[in-house]
Amino acid sequence: MTNLVEAIAKSLVDEPNRVSVSQEETPQGNIIKLRVAPNDMGKVIGKQGRIAKALRTVVKAAAIRKNERVTVEIESIDD
């Protein structure tokens, strides 16, 4: 699942080498943390959050096929 998020994010941003994805397991499900450069946050979130919502929808659809619960969090990398 992290590979999917990473591939989508790297295709959206200007600095793909600064994209990092990590996964955390919790009792409520998995949390995928997407970290991008501060100047790429807008590209990943999109106008009114449309791109972020679409990314979460794709990940949720893939997770349902595997019978999992997944949440995607988008964060900025602090320099």
N, C-alpha and C positions, 0 to 999 in steps of 0.2 A: 504494500500500500504506500509506503514511503517513496518507493521508486516512481510511482504514478504522480504523486504530488511534486516530487523533485523535477520530473520531466516537464510537467506543465508549467511550473514556476520558472524554470530556466528558459523556456521559450518566450516568456512574457517580459523578462527584465533586461536591463542594459548591462548589468554586471552578473552574468550567470555563475562566475567563479565564487561569488560571495553568498550564494544560496546554500543554506544548510537545512536539513530536515532530520528531526529526531522523533522517536516514538516512545511514549510512556504508557505503561499498562496500569490501569486503575480498576477498582471493583466495578465501576460504572461502564467501563469500556476503555478503548485505546484513545490516547490523545496524540495527535500528530502535530508537532510544532514546526512551522515553516518560518525560517528566519531569513530576511533579505536586507540588503543595504537600505539605509534610510531614504535615499533618493529614488528607490524602486518601490517603496510602499504604495504609492499611488497607482502604479502599474498593476500591482497584484490585487489591490482592493477594487480599483475601477470606480467609475462614476456611480455614486449612491450605493456602492458595495456590490455592484452587479457581478464583477469578475470573481470576487471572493465567494459570493453566493453560488455561482456556477461551479466553482472549484469544489466547494463543500457538497454540492449536489452530486457531482461525479464521484467523489470519494464515498459518499453515503451509499450510492447505488452499487459501487464495487463491494462495499462492506456488507451490504445486505445479501449479495450473492454468496459471500463467505460466512453468513450468519454471525456477523460481528457488529459491535457498536463502535463507531469512530467519530471523533470530533477533531476538527482542524482549527488550530490557533495560528494566527499570523502575527509575527513579531518583527521588530526592527533590530538589526545588529548594532549595538553601541560601539562606536569607534574608540 
